[in-house]
Amino acid sequence: MSDKLIIFDTTLRDGEQSPGASMTRDEKLRIARQLERLRVDVIEAGFAASSNGDFEAVQTIANAIKDSTICSLSRANDRDIARAAEALKGANSGRIHTFIATSPLHMEKKLRMTPDQVFEQAKQSVRFARNLVGDIEFSPEDGYRSDMDFLCRVLEAVIAEGATTINVPDTVGYAVPELYGNFIKTLRERIPNSDKAIWSVHCHNDLGMAVANSLAGVKIGGARQVECTINGLGERAGNCSLEEVVMAVKTRRDYFGLDVGIDASHIVAASRMVSQTTGFVVQPNKAVVGANAFAHASGIHQDGVLKARDTYEIMRAEDVGWTTNKIVLGKLSGRNAFKQRLQDLGVVLESETEINNAFAKFKELADRKSEIFDEDILALVSDESVTAEKEQFGFVSMSQHSETGERPQASVVFTVAGKEMHGQSDGNGPVDASLKAIEAIVKSGAEMVLYSVNAISGSTESQGEVTVRLQNSGRVVNGVGSDPDIVVASAKAYLSALNKLQSKADRVAAQG
């Protein structure tokens, strides 16, 4: 077996299936470029057959990314597979990932197919895909809850048809580490041609064991690919976390005996980018990328770390991209310093116009805020990437009045298809009044299912980052806005969500 562990990132596909986490093509491309800087081996860019938007996203990423293999998911049918192959034509290295459910429950209730029908379709889909692309991955959906004898039969057949990677998903997060590791081991021992494919694990976090299960699949089962996402993003309780798997294998190489090609110094930048793009805030105590991951409050711990870092730290913060000096720029900083800091943070803006617009926003923020942190810069760039797109709604200005004993009032000026509109309303608080002022004009009828505020950095001067999740006619979208004024940030977030809501991109749920 190889001593290299392949990192397969599915943030842009499985991660995007989180309610409200859907991304635009440009947002996906920005994250894909960050994953390439991270040296991810395989980037699952989307599900090309699910919509024209996803097809274009996979195609754009395949054409732009040169150092990572680009993968598209497809169901086990000719139409999906052909669409995936078409989207991957421009890739330096392309992979089709095809799947079909193999558990008795899924075959009977979801597919309404017999085991023999599933067996034949799995074989035929891999055979068809192999004639289009050389690198084929096959996943038996709900593999962990499948009958062992039937699963062995299916996987032996698809390897014979040319599948080069076999991925065994714990689709519903039911596994426990020892049992899952032995499950993979048994499959590899029982299938005669198992040595002809790379074995992969894909674990969900419903019981909080996705990382542990994945690592057991590697250590006990002999898997040499882990499917994971930045920040553990994904539907329900999420997926196996890339940063946790990578740093576990790097930190405990004495135990795992494996190498990973990931440049860990870009992990924190990738985490921030995904968080700010999707609006899914990283919890402070999250391993590796949480704000408190390298913080020490206990006096005993602080004393130990000051004397010798390894008394209480098993990793160095700077190795995963945390900077020791977070205050980087101020109002006297120039354009070159700003541009250099963008490069240090792993942010690439495509044109001088984008850089100039972001720098103008930086100077405007610096006049209002004495210290500019990395998080502030990333939020500015995130805003710039959104406003650079054609949008239906755009924030212009607002005023609001709030006084104890009086009902708050707000007036918001914003654009609708380039035309300036003025909305006014009262509300239970200034935020409520502001959002009602927008809704009074827009009349979207959307239901707000989440409103959350996160301080971008750690002072009362901090920018507030607001996430608004709206639901309408079965669609769920997130909008994110940032500003030192939390009411302004809220209005920006609401308009951002409305922009996504009016986009009619279709999505087809898929699971690997």
C-alpha positions in Angstrom: 0.0 0.0 0.0 1.1 3.6 -0.7 2.3 5.7 2.2 0.6 8.8 0.7 -2.9 9.7 1.9 -5.0 11.4 -0.9 -7.1 14.3 0.3 -10.4 14.6 -1.6 -12.2 17.8 -0.9 -15.9 18.0 -1.4 -16.7 21.4 0.1 -18.0 22.6 -3.3 -20.3 19.6 -3.7 -21.3 17.8 -0.5 -20.5 20.9 1.6 -22.8 23.0 -0.6 -25.7 20.7 0.2 -26.0 22.4 3.6 -29.3 24.5 3.6 -28.3 28.0 2.5 -24.7 27.1 1.6 -25.2 27.2 -2.2 -22.5 29.2 -3.9 -22.3 31.1 -7.2 -19.9 30.1 -9.9 -17.4 32.9 -9.0 -17.5 32.0 -5.3 -16.8 28.4 -6.1 -13.9 29.3 -8.3 -12.4 31.5 -5.5 -12.6 28.6 -3.1 -11.2 26.1 -5.7 -8.2 28.4 -6.1 -7.7 28.4 -2.4 -8.0 24.6 -2.3 -5.3 24.5 -5.1 -3.0 26.6 -3.0 -3.7 24.2 -0.1 -2.5 21.5 -2.5 -5.7 19.4 -2.2 -5.2 16.3 -4.4 -8.8 16.1 -5.7 -11.4 18.8 -5.7 -15.0 17.7 -6.2 -16.3 20.8 -8.0 -20.0 20.0 -8.2 -22.7 17.8 -9.7 -22.6 18.9 -13.4 -25.9 17.3 -14.4 -27.9 18.9 -11.5 -28.3 22.3 -13.2 -26.8 24.6 -15.9 -25.2 26.6 -13.1 -23.4 23.7 -11.6 -22.3 22.5 -15.0 -20.8 25.9 -15.6 -19.1 25.9 -12.2 -17.5 22.5 -12.8 -16.4 23.6 -16.3 -15.0 26.9 -15.1 -13.0 25.2 -12.3 -11.8 22.4 -14.6 -10.4 25.0 -17.0 -8.8 27.2 -14.3 -7.3 24.7 -11.9 -4.1 23.0 -13.0 -2.5 21.4 -10.0 -5.4 19.4 -8.5 -7.6 16.7 -10.1 -11.1 18.1 -10.7 -14.0 15.8 -10.1 -17.7 15.9 -10.9 -20.3 13.8 -9.2 -22.9 11.9 -11.3 -25.6 9.4 -10.7 -25.2 6.0 -12.3 -26.8 6.8 -15.6 -25.5 7.7 -19.1 -27.0 11.2 -19.1 -25.3 12.3 -15.8 -22.0 10.7 -16.7 -21.9 12.3 -20.2 -22.7 15.7 -18.7 -19.9 15.3 -16.2 -17.4 14.3 -18.9 -18.4 17.3 -21.0 -17.8 19.7 -18.0 -14.4 18.1 -17.3 -13.1 18.4 -20.9 -10.7 21.3 -20.1 -9.2 19.7 -17.0 -5.5 18.8 -16.8 -6.7 15.9 -14.7 -10.3 15.0 -14.5 -12.3 12.4 -12.6 -15.9 11.2 -12.8 -17.4 10.1 -9.4 -20.5 8.0 -10.0 -22.7 6.5 -7.4 -25.8 4.3 -6.7 -27.3 3.2 -3.5 -26.7 -0.4 -2.4 -28.3 -0.7 1.1 -31.6 -2.8 1.2 -33.4 0.3 2.6 -32.3 2.6 -0.1 -32.8 0.1 -2.9 -36.3 -0.7 -1.9 -37.6 2.7 -0.6 -35.7 5.2 -2.7 -34.6 3.5 -5.9 -37.4 0.9 -6.1 -34.9 -1.4 -7.8 -34.0 -5.0 -7.1 -30.4 -5.8 -6.1 -29.8 -7.4 -9.5 -30.9 -4.2 -11.2 -28.6 -2.1 -9.1 -25.7 -4.5 -9.8 -26.2 -4.2 -13.5 -26.6 -0.4 -13.5 -23.5 0.0 -11.4 -21.5 -2.1 -13.9 -22.9 -0.4 -16.9 -22.3 3.1 -15.5 -18.6 2.5 -14.8 -18.1 0.9 -18.2 -19.7 3.9 -19.9 -17.7 6.4 -17.8 -14.4 4.5 -18.4 -14.8 5.2 -22.1 -15.0 8.9 -21.5 -12.5 9.6 -18.7 -9.6 7.5 -17.4 -10.1 8.3 -13.7 -13.3 6.8 -12.3 -14.5 6.7 -8.7 -17.4 4.6 -7.7 -19.4 5.0 -4.5 -22.1 2.6 -3.2 -24.4 5.1 -1.5 -25.2 4.1 2.1 -22.4 1.5 1.7 -21.9 1.0 5.4 -25.5 -0.2 5.9 -25.3 -2.5 2.9 -25.2 -6.3 2.9 -21.6 -7.4 2.9 -22.0 -10.2 0.3 -23.9 -8.0 -2.1 -21.5 -5.1 -1.6 -18.5 -7.4 -2.4 -20.2 -8.5 -5.5 -20.9 -5.0 -6.7 -17.5 -3.6 -5.9 -15.6 -6.5 -7.5 -17.7 -6.0 -10.7 -17.1 -2.2 -10.9 -13.3 -2.6 -10.3 -13.3 -5.2 -13.2 -15.1 -2.5 -15.3 -12.3 0.0 -14.7 -13.2 1.9 -11.5 -9.8 3.3 -10.2 -11.1 4.5 -6.8 -13.7 2.7 -4.5 -15.3 5.0 -2.0 -17.3 3.5 0.9 -19.6 6.1 2.4 -21.1 6.2 5.8 -23.9 8.2 4.3 -26.0 8.7 7.5 -23.2 8.9 10.1 -24.1 5.6 11.7 -20.7 4.0 11.9 -18.3 3.8 14.9 -14.6 3.8 14.4 -13.5 0.2 15.1 -16.4 -1.3 13.3 -16.1 1.0 10.3 -12.3 0.3 10.0 -12.9 -3.4 10.1 -15.7 -3.1 7.5 -13.3 -1.5 5.0 -10.6 -4.1 5.9 -13.1 -7.0 5.3 -14.1 -5.6 1.9 -10.5 -5.3 0.8 -9.7 -8.9 2.0 -12.8 -10.5 0.5 -12.7 -8.8 -2.9 -10.2 -10.6 -5.2 -9.3 -7.5 -7.3 -9.3 -5.0 -4.4 -5.6 -4.2 -5.1 -6.6 -2.8 -8.5 -8.2 0.3 -6.9 -7.5 3.0 -4.3 -9.9 2.7 -1.3 -11.6 5.8 0.0 -13.7 6.7 3.0 -16.5 9.3 3.2 -18.0 9.8 6.6 -20.8 12.0 7.9 -20.8 13.5 11.4 -24.3 12.7 12.7 -22.9 11.1 15.8 -19.8 13.4 15.9 -17.5 10.6 14.7 -16.8 11.5 11.1 -13.1 12.2 11.6 -12.6 9.3 13.9 -14.4 6.9 11.5 -12.3 8.2 8.6 -9.1 7.7 10.4 -10.1 4.2 11.4 -10.9 3.5 7.8 -7.3 4.6 7.0 -5.5 2.9 9.9 -7.5 -0.3 10.3 -9.1 -0.6 6.8 -6.1 0.5 4.7 -8.0 3.3 2.9 -5.7 5.7 1.1 -8.1 8.5 0.3 -10.2 10.6 2.7 -13.2 12.6 1.5 -13.7 15.7 3.6 -14.7 19.4 3.6 -13.3 22.7 5.0 -14.7 23.3 8.4 -16.6 20.0 8.2 -19.2 21.8 6.1 -22.1 19.6 4.9 -25.8 18.8 5.3 -27.2 17.8 8.6 -24.3 17.6 11.1 -21.7 17.9 8.3 -18.8 15.9 6.9 -15.4 14.8 8.0 -13.3 17.9 8.6 -10.3 18.4 6.3 -8.3 20.4 8.7 -8.7 17.8 11.5 -7.8 14.8 9.4 -4.8 16.5 7.8 -3.4 17.8 11.1 -4.1 14.4 12.9 -2.1 12.6 10.2 0.7 15.2 10.2 0.9 15.5 14.0 0.7 11.7 14.6 2.8 10.5 11.8 4.4 8.2 14.3 1.1 6.3 14.5 -0.3 6.6 11.0 3.0 6.4 9.1 1.5 8.4 6.2 2.4 11.5 4.2 -0.1 14.2 3.0 0.7 16.7 0.3 -1.4 19.5 1.9 0.3 22.9 2.6 -1.1 23.3 6.0 -0.1 27.0 6.2 -3.2 27.8 4.0 -5.7 26.0 6.2 -6.9 29.0 8.2 -7.2 31.2 5.1 -9.3 28.4 3.5 -11.5 28.1 6.6 -12.2 31.8 6.7 -13.0 32.0 3.1 -15.5 29.1 3.3 -17.0 30.5 6.4 -17.5 34.0 5.0 -18.7 32.8 1.6 -21.4 30.5 3.1 -22.2 32.4 6.3 -21.6 29.3 8.4 -19.6 30.6 11.4 -16.8 28.5 12.8 -17.3 27.8 16.5 -14.6 29.3 18.7 -13.6 25.9 20.2 -13.4 24.1 16.7 -10.2 22.1 16.4 -7.4 23.7 14.4 -9.3 26.7 12.9 -11.5 27.9 15.9 -10.6 31.2 17.4 -9.7 29.5 20.7 -7.8 26.6 19.2 -4.5 28.0 20.4 -5.7 30.2 23.3 -4.7 29.5 26.9 -6.8 30.9 29.7 -5.6 28.7 32.6 -2.7 30.3 34.5 -1.0 26.9 34.7 -1.3 26.4 31.0 -0.1 29.9 30.2 2.9 29.4 32.5 3.8 26.1 30.9 3.5 27.5 27.3 5.7 30.4 28.2 8.4 28.1 29.5 8.1 25.5 26.7 5.4 25.6 24.1 5.1 21.8 23.7 3.9 21.5 27.3 0.4 22.3 26.2 0.6 22.7 22.3 0.9 19.7 20.0 0.8 21.9 16.9 2.2 25.4 16.1 -0.4 28.0 15.3 1.6 29.4 12.5 1.9 26.0 10.8 -1.8 26.1 10.0 -1.9 29.7 9.0 -2.6 31.6 12.2 -0.6 34.9 12.4 1.0 35.9 15.6 0.6 39.6 14.7 -3.1 40.0 13.7 -3.0 43.8 13.5 -1.7 44.4 10.1 -2.8 47.7 8.6 -4.2 51.1 9.4 -5.4 54.2 7.7 -1.8 55.3 6.7 -1.1 52.0 4.9 -0.7 52.2 1.2 -2.0 50.3 -1.8 1.1 48.1 -2.1 1.0 47.1 1.5 -2.7 46.2 1.1 -2.0 44.2 -2.0 0.9 42.4 -0.3 -1.4 41.5 2.6 -4.0 40.1 0.2 -1.2 37.8 -1.2 -0.1 36.8 2.3 -3.7 35.8 3.0 -3.9 33.7 -0.1 -6.5 36.0 -1.8 -6.3 36.5 -5.5 -8.3 39.3 -7.1 -8.6 39.0 -10.9 -8.2 42.6 -12.0 -6.7 45.9 -11.0 -10.3 47.2 -10.9 -11.2 44.7 -8.2 -8.0 45.5 -6.2 -8.7 49.3 -6.5 -12.3 48.8 -5.4 -11.3 46.6 -2.4 -8.6 49.2 -1.5 -11.1 52.0 -1.6 -13.3 50.0 0.8 -10.3 49.4 3.0 -9.5 53.1 3.3 -13.1 53.8 4.0 -13.1 51.2 6.8 -9.7 52.5 8.2 -11.2 56.0 8.6 -13.9 54.4 10.9 -11.7 51.8 12.6 -8.2 52.4 14.0 -6.9 48.8 13.6 -7.5 46.6 10.6 -7.3 42.8 11.2 -6.8 40.0 8.7 -10.5 39.0 9.3 -11.5 42.6 8.3 -9.6 42.4 5.1 -11.1 39.0 4.2 -14.6 40.3 4.9 -13.9 43.3 2.6 -12.7 41.1 -0.2 -15.7 38.8 0.3 -18.0 41.8 0.0 -16.1 43.0 -3.1 -16.5 39.6 -4.8 -20.2 39.7 -4.2 -20.8 43.3 -5.4 -18.7 42.7 -8.5 -21.4 40.4 -9.7 -24.6 41.6 -11.3 -27.1 41.9 -8.6 -30.7 42.7 -8.3 -30.5 44.5 -5.0 -27.7 46.7 -3.7 -27.2 48.7 -0.4 -26.8 52.5 -0.7 -27.4 54.1 2.8 -29.6 54.1 5.8 -30.6 56.0 8.9 -32.3 54.7 12.0 -33.5 56.1 15.3 -33.7 54.1 18.5 -34.6 55.5 21.9 -35.7 53.9 25.2 -39.5 53.9 25.4 -40.0 54.7 21.8 -40.5 52.3 18.8 -37.4 52.3 16.6 -37.6 53.7 13.1 -35.5 53.0 10.1 -35.1 54.4 6.5 -33.1 52.4 4.0 -31.9 53.5 0.6 -31.1 50.6 -1.8 -31.1 49.8 -5.5 -33.4 47.4 -7.3 -32.1 46.6 -10.8 -30.1 49.8 -10.7 -33.0 52.0 -9.6 -32.8 53.7 -6.2 -35.6 52.9 -3.8 -36.4 54.3 -0.3 -38.0 52.1 2.3 -39.3 53.1 5.8 -40.6 51.1 8.7 -40.7 50.8 12.5 -39.9 47.6 14.3 -39.2 45.9 17.6 -35.6 47.1 17.3 -33.4 48.9 14.8 -32.5 45.7 13.0 -36.1 44.6 12.8 -37.1 48.1 11.5 -34.4 48.1 8.9 -35.2 44.7 7.4 -38.9 45.6 7.4 -38.1 48.8 5.6 -36.5 46.7 2.8 -39.2 44.1 2.8 -41.9 46.9 2.5 -40.5 47.7 -1.0 -39.3 44.3 -2.1 -42.3 42.2 -0.9 -40.4 39.0 -1.3 -42.6 37.1 1.2 -39.6 35.2 2.4 -39.4 33.7 5.9 -36.3 34.4 8.0 -35.1 31.1 9.5 -31.8 32.3 10.9 -30.3 35.6 12.0 -26.8 35.5 13.6 -24.2 38.0 14.4 -20.5 37.3 14.7 -17.7 39.7 15.7 -15.0 39.5 13.0 -12.3 40.5 15.5 -12.1 40.9 19.2 -12.9 44.4 20.3 -15.8 46.8 20.5 -14.5 48.4 17.3 -14.9 45.1 15.5 -16.8 44.7 12.3 -20.0 42.7 12.8 -20.6 39.9 10.4 -24.3 39.1 10.0 -25.8 36.0 8.5 -29.4 36.0 7.4 -31.0 32.8 6.2 -34.2 33.1 4.1 -36.7 30.5 2.9 -39.2 30.8 0.2 -41.0 28.2 -1.9 -38.7 25.5 -0.7 -35.5 27.4 -1.4 -33.1 28.2 1.5 -30.4 30.8 1.0 -27.8 32.6 3.2 -26.9 36.2 2.9 -23.8 37.6 4.6 -23.0 41.3 5.3 -20.2 43.0 7.3 -19.9 46.5 8.7 -18.7 48.2 11.9 -22.4 49.2 12.3 -24.3 46.0 13.0 -27.6 47.5 11.7 -25.9 48.3 8.4 -24.4 44.8 8.3 -27.9 43.3 8.8 -29.3 45.3 5.9 -26.4 44.2 3.7 -26.9 40.6 4.7 -30.7 40.7 4.0 -30.1 42.2 0.5 -27.4 39.6 -0.1 -29.9 36.8 0.7 -32.6 38.4 -1.5 -30.1 38.4 -4.4 -29.5 34.7 -4.0 -33.2 34.0 -3.5 -34.1 35.7 -6.8 -31.5 33.6 -8.6 -33.4 30.6 -10.1 -30.5 28.0 -10.2 -32.0 24.5 -9.9 -30.4 21.9 -7.6 -30.8 18.2 -7.4 -29.9 16.6 -4.1 -27.2 14.0 -4.3 -25.3 12.0 -1.7 -22.0 10.2 -1.8 
